[in-house]
Amino acid sequence: MPTVALFLSSITATCSTRATARSLTYTTTTTTAALRQPQLQRQRIPFQLVIRRTMKAYIQFVGQSSPEGPPSIIVHYDTQRYMFNCREGTQRLCVQERVRMSKLRDIYLTRIAWQNIGGMPGMLLTLADAGVKDLKIHGSKNLTHFLVGTRQFIYRTSLALDTDEFDGSGKPTTNKGPLTVTPIVVLPDQHSPYGTKRRWNDENADQDMAYRKTVLRQMFPVGNNNKSPPAHTIEASCTPRPPMTTTTTTKNPDEIVIDDEDITDTTVTNGHPLAPSEKEQKQKQNKQQQRSFELLRNQLPRTRPYPAATSYVCRGPKLPGKFNAKAAKELGIPPGPIYGRLQRGETVTLEDGRSIEPSQVMGPSSSGHLFLIVDCPDQTYLNNLIASNAFKPYQQTKEKGDQPCAVIHLIGQDVLDDKRYRDWMNLFSSSTEHIISTQDICAQTVLYKSHAHGQVKLSKLDDQIFPIPHYSNTPTRTLQDYTDLPSKCIPLSNMLQYNLEPKPGVGATPQEANIADRWEFDHVRSSEKIEQNQEFMEAVQRARDAASSLTDHQDTSFPGEDVQVVTLGTGSSIPSKYRNVSATLVKTPSHGSIMLDAGEGTLGQMMRHFGDTLHDELRDLRCIFVSHLHADHHLGVIQLLTKWAELNVQGSKLYVVAPFLFNTWLHEYSGVESFGYGDKVVMIRNESILGERQPTNTELEHFEGLKKTMGITKLNAVNVIHCRYAYGLTIDHQTGWKLVYSGDTRPCDNLVEAGQNATLLIHEATLEDGMKAEAIAKRHSTTQEAVQVGQSMNARYTLLNHFSQRYPKVPSLSEEQSNVCFSFDLMTIPIKRIPVLPKYTEAISLLFKEEEEEEEKEENAQ
């Protein structure tokens, strides 16, 4: 099994290592039939949930409150998983911590805001690939609009997906499994959804929701045997549309050519990136099976932000009473299998004809466990939250069954600082445990320990090129700063476990379990361990000597030598322990920076790389380029836009250069959450800057503004060979340097021609040289093909990225290719220092040898 592809193997595991007891059962209606003991018969009984006292149930926290958002919360039962929130990076963290998700059937969202839902699109794709067939997502208004807005790039034919938007009634939601979940919706002060002209209950609301649900069914058409379009964008046929009249000259037989008529937002032919071409449509024999692409390309009904914060009351199934063996004996019931059937809720008939009900031999049942998840993002929600009557049945009550065993607080720091909230917390029972999650209370520990440990190794070569990720094992604030909190309060931490059954309480801490190495990263301890590897340290010294010798002979300066490239994500498809998905930040001196693609988790990568200067780096961001619509290249864009908009003053602009369909996504999501779309955030279509084409009207103003802001003389998109609407990019700067970015592509003559004499080519190298056939099928490049593109382009330097997560982390290069290097996550390299990197190849190969061996052992043990 390959060393890096962990998520699909872990997610399809049938059981959790933590949940060893299979004890939750359902008793269903049975027919009367003779049993092995002929004097007994089973009787038909109503459906009843029976839960054994040996059942293990627990809550697991994936991540902690951070600038990325609140943690994801997973509730484990033997037959079912529930998730609350799914922020960016959740599936990568599940890979790191080997959290099993194959039993997930319901996802609940506390807010329809990107920091709570940003990991959802990628998670849906991965769950479907792992064999999950049925999933329901619960949340407040705009949930369905958000999901349907992703229709250009998120869909699966194997997954039945449904949504449940709360109507404000406060009734329990409908789900599968043992947990009963009741939402409590709280709005901020003085919130008015639509003013006087339009409200949520207007006459079009039901019609709009019906339309969105129809589109959702098109995105997840379970049982659709139609093989075209395929289930996922990465498997999409890349057959181009018929060439149209254009000034662009094509150099490849499968080049994509676009005319003006092809870039309108609502009337585009083949508007969906996977929509079949006209020829493909004519070849369809069964018109009934074709998906309605009109639903996929038309604009959705408009909506507006609905800033609800939803808390949840979660109640487990009732616990059965104890079996009374004495009563059974007095009733003349013979010991044996009959006892078990009575404990499972079955009525049995004895030989003398008497019917024995379970209630005759069972003690009274008791209430199941009860816990609350409270979301209060800031003080504007506080008045309505503490005034809500929905919480009162669980506060100051003497009924044990209504006293929560735990309350999980997902709150803003200003909320915890407010005495009114602390007083409200004290209204719960003194036995209730409070788990508190704010950015200041939660230590910002390293989440992706495998990558961090590898980065410490790389830092031995050069700690400027390979800096250790920023982290802190000490929180900014502690709960001891407050004297009036309830007696049982603990801070939330990544992978903290709270047990629900058989006995409520926080699981063993890492220190108590003596497994601190697994739970908490410390770069000093990691460094000491690495330095014990004599073979590696000797290779490091040789590499440093060679790099130093090379630096001593570099006297020639050239344009662009001080441009910095920060490779935030260098993997493909789905994130792994060692590589996140695509994102490359190019920092130009005095002109700001440009982000080349931004896969899920890009903001988190920036946070770990820049630390306290994160906000400064976000303010300096001038442009985001999206090469194509595959999810691994742009699911981090919304998070960047929302954070950038929060930090930048009026008058600043962030330019998004992307395929025209991406504009539809931005426009529709702006109705869910405001991020300055159309004002601070403006769009330039890749199709408008192909070759010698020029944008027109307002788009031309944006284009000229971008070039002026960044000191760019020429900026062009380039048709490349991957999927529909896939583009590379060339940048010519006024100071004389030129950068070329390939995006995803096969070797492409158009790119070679447009990028002639580039200072730096950043090119994908998804597959190893021995996998050319697969590279052709998937329309990617091998390592050697990418190198050859750089040579044909006469590029001064070539930086390779977008490595397959399924194959070794360090591809091989010949010694002659001294101007070619590989990229690693969180690597920072000024262009003039790129020749240093090949000198590190030997040491880097040794560096990861140990990890590969350990991974193989772990995978073989599964």
N, C-alpha and C positions, 0 to 999 in steps of 0.2 A: 504494500500500500504506500503511495507517495507520502513524503514526510510532512507536507504542509497542509494538505486538504483535510482539515480536522472537523470543520463545522458540520458538513453533511453526514460524516460518520458519527459524530457525537449526537447530533440532533435526531438521528434515526434510531438511536439506542432505545431499547424497549423498556428500560427501567433505570431509575436513578440509583446511584451508589448510596445515596443518603436514605432513600425510602426502601428499606429491605423487607418490611412486613406487608404482605398482601392481605389486607384485612377489610377493605371496604367492599361490601357486596350489595347487590340489588336483588330483592325477591320479587318475582313476577308471578302472575296468575298461572296456575298449573291445572291440568286436567286430572280427573279422578282416575287413578290407576292402581293396580295391585302393587304392593311393595314386597320386598324380599320376605318380610314377616307377613304371612297371609292374613293375620287377624287385624292388620292396620290398613287404613286407607288415608291418602292425602285428600284434603278438601280444597276447593277453589277459594282463594283468599284475595282480598284487594291488594293492589300494588303498594308496597311499603319499603321505605329505605331503612336498611338495617346496618348499623355500624358497630363493628366489634371494638371492644375496649383496647385491643392490642394495636389498633390502627395508628400509623404514624402520619402526622400532618404537620407541616411547618411552613413558615414564611421565609423567603430568601431574598436578600437585597443585592441587586446587581448594579454596582456603581455607587456613587454618593452624590449629594448635591454639589454642583460645580458650575462654572460658566456654561457648560454644555447643557445643563438642565438638571431636573430631579432624577433620582435613581429609578430604575425599573424594578418592580416588585413582583416576585413570582410566588404564588401560593401552591404548594405541592400536596396533592393527595395521591393515594396509590393508583387511582385510575384516571386522574384528571389533573391538569395544570390550569391555573388562571394567571394572567399577567395584568399588572396595573402600570400603565404608561410604557412607552417604548421609545426612548430617546435615541439620538444618533450614537452609534458605537455599541449598542446592546448586543447585536449578534456577534461582533468581534469579541466582546467580553465573555459571551457564552462559550466561544471557542477557547479562550484563555483559561476559563475556570471549569470547562467541561460540564456546563449546565445542560441538562437534557430537556428538549422542548417538544419531543414527538407527541406528547399527550396534551399539548396545548389546544384548547377548544374555544376559549373566551378571552378577549382582551378588553380591559376597561381603561378609559382615559379620563384623567382628572381635568384636563384642559385641552381644547383644540387649538394648541399653539405649538409651533415647530419644536420648541425645546422639550415638549412632552411626546410628540408624535413623529419626530424626524427619522427614527429608526424603523418606522412601520413599513414603508414601501419595500425596502430591502428585505425585511423580515418576512413579508408575505411571499416574496419570490422564493426565499430559502425554505420556508415551511412547506410550500407546495412541492418543491423539488425533493424534500425529505419524505413526502408521502402523506402529509396532512391533507385530509379530504374535505374537512368541514370546519369552518371558523366563523365566529361571530364577534363583531367589534361593537362596543358600547361606548357612548359618549353623548355630549350635549350637541346642540344645533351646530350645523356646518360640518359634522363628521362625514356624512355621505358626500357632500360637495368636495371636501378635501380629497377623499379617496377617488372619486370620479375624475377630479382634476388631473390625476396621474395617469389617465388612460393612454396618453401618448407613449408611455414607457413602462407601465406596470400592468401586467395581466397574466393570467394562467388559465389554461383550459382544464386543469386537473383539480382545481380548488373551488369548493362552494363557499362563497363569501357573502355574508349578510351584515347589515348594520342595524343598530338599535339606538335611535336618537330619543333622548328623554323628553317626555312631554310635560314635566313639572308636577306630575301627580304624586310623586314620592312613592309609587308602588315598586315592589321588588322587580328586578329585571328577569327576563326569561333566559335561562342558560341550561347547559347540560352539566350533570354532576351534583356533588353534595353541597356546594356552597350557595347560600341565598344572599344576594347582593341588592341592597337598596340604595339608590343614589339620593344625595342631598345637594341640590344646585344652589349656589350662592353667587350673586352678582355684586359688582362694586357699587359704591355709593353713587346715587344720582344717575344710574344707568338708564338710558332710554333707547331701546333697540333701534327704532327707526323714526323717532319724532312723531309728528301728527299725520303725515301723509301715508306712511306705509308701516305696517306692523307685521309681526311674525304670523299672526293668524289671519292675514289678508286672504282674499278669495283665490289668489294664485298659489298659495303655499302648498296645498295638497297636490296640485297639478305639477308644480316644480319638483316636489319630492318624488312623485311617480316617475317623472322623466329621468331624474338622477338614478333612481333604482333600476330603470330599464337599461341605462348605460352601464351600471355596475354589473348587471347580469351579462352584458356583452363582454365585459372585461374578464369575467370569470364564468364562462359558459360550460359548466360541468356536463359531461356526457357528449360534448361536441366531438364527433369523430372526424371532422374536417381537418385535414392536415395542413391547410394553408388558410390563413396565416398560422405560423408555428406558435408554440406555447410561450416563447420567450424571445425578446429582442436579440439576444446573443446567438440564437439559432436561426435568425431570420435570413431568408433568401435576400441576397444583395443584388439581385438582378436590377439593372438600372431602368429608369423610365426611357421611353423612346427619345432620342436626341431632339432638342428644339433649337430653333434659330437663335444663335448667340454669337457673340464675338469671341467666346472662349474656344481655343483650339484644344481638342482632346488628344491625349497621347496614349491612352489605354483603351482596350476594347470594352472594358466594363466601367468606364468613367461615367460619372453622373453629371448631366448638363441641365441647367435650370434657366428658365426664362421668367420674365416679369410676371406672367400669368400664373406662375407656379408658386408665388410667395404671398398670395392673399391669405388672410387669416381664416375666412369662412367658406370660400368657394374653391379651395384648392382641389385639383384632381389628385387621387391617391394621397389624401391629406394625412393619413396615418402612416407612420414610418414603416409599418409592415403591410400596408394595404397592397393587394396584388395589382400588378400592372394590368393594362387593358387586355393584353394577350393572355395573361394568367386568368383573368376573370372569364374570358370567352371559353377557356378550356374547362371551366367548371361544369360538370354534368348535372349536379344537383343544386339548383339555385336556392333550395330551401335551407341548405346548410351554411350558406355564406353569411358571415357576420355583417351586421349593418354598419358599414364604415361611415355612413352619414351621421350616425349617433356619435361616433368617435371624433369626427372632425368639427362638428358644429359647436358653437359656443354654448356653455352651460347657462342656465338662468342665473341672473346676478344675485349675489348675496352680500351681506355686510358682516363685519366682525361681531361676534357674540361672545363677550369675554367672561363666560361662566367658569367658575371654579367648582368642580364637583367633588364632594366628599362621598365616601361609601361606608355603609354599615354592612358588615360581612358576618353572617351567622352560619356556623357549621351544622351538620345534621345532629339530631338528638341522639344521646347515648342510651342504649337499652339498659333496663334494670338488671340486677343480678339474678341468676337462676336459683330458684329455691328448691334444692334437692329434697328437703324434708317434706315440703308440700307435695312434690311429685310422688314421693313414696306413699304418703297418706292417701293420695288419689289412686294408688295401685298402678302407677305407670312403671313398667319394667325399665331398668337402666339400659342404656345402649343408644343406638342412633336416634331413637325417638327424642331424647333430650336435645340433641343438636337441632332437630327440625323445629321443636318448640322454641328454642332460642333464636332461630331464624325467622320466627313469626308465623310458622305454619300451624294450622289447626289439624289435629290428628284424631282418628276414630279408633277406640280400643276394641278389643275382641268382644266385649260385652255390649258394644253399640254406643257407648258413651263418647261424646265429642269433647275433647279437651282443648280449650282456648289457651293461647300463650299467656294471657293475662292471669290465668289461674296459677301459674308456676313462675312467673317473672315478676320481679320487683318493679316499681314505677320507673319510667324513663326519666332522664334528666336533660336539661337544655344543653345543646351543643355549644362549642366555644364561640365567643363573640369578640370581634376586633373591629376597629374603625381606622379608616385612612382619611386624614383631614388635609385638604389642600387650601392654603390661604397665602397666595403669593406675595401680597403686600398689604399695607394698612388700609387701603381703600376697600378691602373686602371685610374688614374686621367687624364693623358695626353690624352688618347683615348676618355674619356668621354667628356671633355670640347671641344675637337676638332670635336666631332660628329656633322654632319649637321642635324641629325634627331631632335635635340632639338631646332634648330634655328627658326623654324616657330612659336615657342611659347615664344620666347624671343625678346624684343625690337620691338614688333609689336603693331600697333595701332588698329588692328582688335580686338574688344572686345571679339568676339567669340573664338579667339585663345589665349586669356590670361587666364592661369589656375587660378581657384579660390584657389587652394592649390597645394603645392608640398610637398610630404612626402619624407624625406631624411633618408634612411637606410644606414648609413655610418660609417666608422671607425673614431675613434677619431683623428687619424693623418690626415685624409681627412679634417675634420672641421678645424684643426689647420693650414692647408695650405691656404695661402691667395688667391691662384689661384682659389680654390673652392669657397671661399666667394665672390670673384669677379664674378664668374660664376653665383652664386645665384642672384646677384644684376642685372643680365641681364633680369630677369623676371619682370613683371609689378609691380609697387609699391603697387598695390591692392592685389597681390598674397600673401596668407598666407603660411608660411613655418613651417612645423612640423618636428622637428629634433630629430633623435633617434640615440644616441651613448651610450655606456655603462657608460661613465662619465657624460653625460648630463642627462641621465635618472636616477632618484632616484631608488635605488634597494629596493622598498617597498615589503611588504609581499603580495604575490599573493593569497595564499590559506588561507584566513582569518579564515575559520571555524576550520581548523587544528591548526593554530597558537593560536587561542583563547583556544582551548582544551589543547594545550601544556602549556599555561600559568597556567591553572588549575592544570595540572599534576606537574608542577614545584613547586607548593605549598607543594607537598609531598617530593620531592627531586630534587633540581635544577641541580644536577650533573647527575642523571639518566635521567631526563626529562628536558634538557636545552631548553630555549626559542630560537626559530629559529633566525638566524642572518638576519638582515635587516637594511635598512637605509632609512628614509624618506627625507634625505637631499642628493642631488647629489654631486658627487666629484667636478664637474665643473658646472658653470652656463653660460647661454647665455650672461649675462652681462659682462662676461670676454672678450667679443669680441666687439669692437667698430664699426666695419664695416659690420655688418650683415644687411640684409634687415630690414625694420622697423617692419614688422609683422612676428615675429618668436616666436614660443613657443616650449617647450620640449614635447616630446611624453610621455604619461603616460598610465598605464594600465586602460582600459575601457574609455579612452578619446573618445568623440564623436565629429565628424566634420559633420555638416549638409550640404547636397548638395542642397536639395529642401525642402521647397519652397524658403528658403533664405540661401545662403552659409554662413558658419561661425562656429566657435567652439561652441559646446553646453555649457550649464551652467557648471561651475566648481563645484566640490563637496562643496566648501566653499559657493559659491553663492547659491547653491541649499539647503544648510543647511543639507547635508546628509553625513558629514565627517565620521561618524561612519561606514557607509557602504563602503566607498571608501578607507579609510586609516587606517591601523592597528597601534595601539600604545599599547605596552605591559603594560605601566604604567596605562593607562586608563582602559585597560582590567583587570589588577590585582585589581584595586580599585573596580571595579564592582563585581568581584568574591568574594572579602572579605566581601561584604555585605550579602552574603549567610551564615547565621550563622550555619545552619545545616551542610553544607559542611565543613566549617572551623572547627567545632567541630569534625567531622569525620577525618579530616586531622590531628588534634592534637592527637587523639587516635591512628591513624596509625603511626605517627611519634614516639610516645612513645613506641609502640610495636616494631617498627623497631630498635629503639635505644637499647631497652632491648635485642633484639636478637643479635645485633652487639657486645654488651658487652660480650656475652658468646661465641663468635666465636674466639677461640684461636688456633684451629687446622689449620695448613697450609697444602696445598696439591698441586700437580703439576697442572699447568694451572690456578691457582687462579687469576693471573693477566692478563690473556687473556681477551680482551675486545670484546664484541659483540655489534655492532651498527646496529639496525634494521631500515634500511632506508625505506623499503617498506614492509608492512605487510598484504596487501589486495590481493584479487584474481581477475582474469578475466579482469576487466577494472578499471581504477583509480576512486576514489570517493573523496568527499570533505575531508574526514577524513583519508583515507588510500590510499597511492600509491601502485602500484603493486610490485611484489616480488623483494627484494634486501636486502642482509644481509652481512655486512662487518665484518670480523673477524680479529682483530688486534693482532698480536703476538709480544711480547716484543723482540726487536732486530732482528726480522726476517721478517719484512714487514707484509703485509696484503693480505687476500684472499677474493674475492667477490663471494658470493654464489648466483648465478642468478643476473640478472640486468635488470629489466623491464624498460619500457619507463619512463623517468624522473629521473633516478637514479643520474645522474650528478647534476641535480637541487636539489635533496634531499641532496647530499653531500655539495653543495654550501650553502644551508640553515643551515646545521648542523655544518660545519667546518668554515665557514666564511673566514677570511683572511688566514687560514692555509690550504685552499683547495688544493693549488698546492703541498704543502708538502705531503698531504695525497695521492694525485694522484701519486707522485713520489714513495711513499712507496708501491704502489700496485704491487704485484708480480704475482698474478694469478686470473683469472676469471673462475669460474666453471658454466657451463650451464647444468642444469639437463635434460631438454627436449626442444622440438621445439615449444611449445605453446608460442604465441607472448608475453604474459604477463610476461614471464620469461627471455627474452633476447633482447627486442627492445631498451634497453639502452646500450647495449654492444658497438656498433659502436661509440657512443659519447664518451664513456670512452677511447676507443682505440685511437681515434683521438686526444683527449686532452692529454692523456698519452704520445703519440708519440711526441707531440709538446714540452713537458717538459723534456723528458729524453734524455740524451746524448747517443752518439753511444757506443755500447757495452752493454747497458742495455737490458734486455729482459722481456717481459710480456707474460706469458704462459696462453693460453686459453685451458681449458679442457672441451670438449663438445662432443655431438654426432657427428659422422663422417659427417653427412649431413651439419652441421654447417660450416664445412670447405669449402664446396662449396659456401655457402653464403659469407663468408669472402673473398674467392678468387675472386669471381665475383664482389663484391662491391669494392675491391681494384682497379679495373679498372675504377671506377667512382671517387674515392677520395683516395689519398695516406694516409695510417696510419701505414706504416712500416711492412705490412704483409710479412711474410717469412723472415724478417730480425730482426726487433725489436719485432714483434708480431709473436709468433709461436704457433702451434696447437698440442695438444695431444688428441687423440680420446678416449672417454670414453670406447669404445669397446676394446681398447688395454690394459686397466688396470682393466678389470673385474676379480674378484677373484684372482687366481694365475697367470693370464696371464701377460706377459711382452711385452712392445713395442719392436720394432726392428729398427736397422739402425739409421737414423737421429732422428726418433721419440724417440728412447731410449736415445739418447744424450740429447734431450730436457727434457725428463722425469727425468733423473738423475740430470740435471741442476736445475730443479724445486725443487726436494727434497733437494739438497744441499743448495740452496739459502734460503729455508724456514725452514731448520732444521727438515725435515720430514723423518721419518724412513719407513713409510708405507703409501701409498696412493692408494685407491681402489675405483673404481666405483662399484655400486651394482645394479643389475636389480631390478626394482620395478614395481608395478602394477598400471599403469595409461594409457599411450598411447604407441605406438611403439617408441622405442629408448628413454625411460624414465629411469633415473638413480638416485640413491642416491649416497652418497659419505662418505667414512670413512677416517679420517686423524689421524695417530699416530705420535706424536711428540717426538723428542729425549729427551725432558725434562720430559716426562712421562705422558702427558695428551693425551686424545683421544676425538675427536669431530666427530659426526655423523650428516649428513644432509640428510633429507628424500626426498627433492624435493616434487613433487606431487605423492601421492600413496594411495592405500588402505593399511591397516595393512599388513605387509610383513614379512614373516619368514626369508627370505634371509637377510633383513636389521637387524632384531633382532639378527641373528647369527653373522653377520659381525660386529655389533656394541657392542658386549658384553662388559660390564664394562666401557662404555663410560663415560668420565667426563661430557660431555654435549651432549644431543640429541636435535637438532632443527627439529621439526616435524610439518608438516602441520596439521591444524585442521579446515578445510574449513567449515564444517557444524555442526550445533548443534546436541545434542544427539538424539533429537526426529526426526531427518531427516536421519536416517540410510539408508532407502531405496533409497533416492536420492544420498547419498554418494556412495552406491554400484553402482548405475547406472552411475554416473559420475566418478567413480573410485577415490574418495577422502576419507578422514577420518573424523569421527566425533571427537569432543573434547575428549570424554571418550575413544575412540579407540586409539587416539594418546597417551593419558596418559598410557593406558595399554601396548602399545609398549615400552614406557620408562621403565615400571616396568618389563616387560619380558626381556628387555635388561640389566637390573640392572644398568641403567644410574644414575649417581649421581644427575644430574639435567636435567629437560626437559623444553625446551622453545618452546611454541606454536606460530605458525604464519600462514599466508595465509588464513585469515578469509574471508568468503564470504562477498561481499559488500552489499548483500541484507538483512543481518540479524544483530541483535544488536551488538554493538561494544564491549561489555564485556560479554563473555560467563561465565557460572557458573562453579565453582569447589567446591569440598568438602573441609572441613577444614583439612582433613587428608593428602591432597595432597600438603604438604608444600614444596616439592622440584619441583613443577610444577608452571610455571608462563606464563602469556600472554605477548605478545610484542605489542608495539605501535610504530608508525612511529617516527623516530629520537630519539629513546631511546638508551642510552648507558649504558651497564651494564657489569662490570667486573664479571667473573664467580663466584667469591667468594661472591658477593653481591646478587646473584639470590634469596637466601632464604628470602631476605627482601621484595621482590615484592609481595608475597601473603598477606603480612600484609596490603597492600594498597587496597585490593579488595573492601572493603566496601566503602571507600572514592571514588574510581574510579567509582563505580556503581552510586553513587550520582552525581558525576561529570558530567556524560553524560545524566543524566535523563532530565535535562532542554533542552539540544539540541534535544533529541529525541522527546520531546513534541513540540518544535518549528518546527521541520521538518514535523511532522504530520500535523500541522496547515497549513504549506506552501503547502504541497502536496494536502490536502483537498481543498485548495483554487484554485488549478489549474483547 
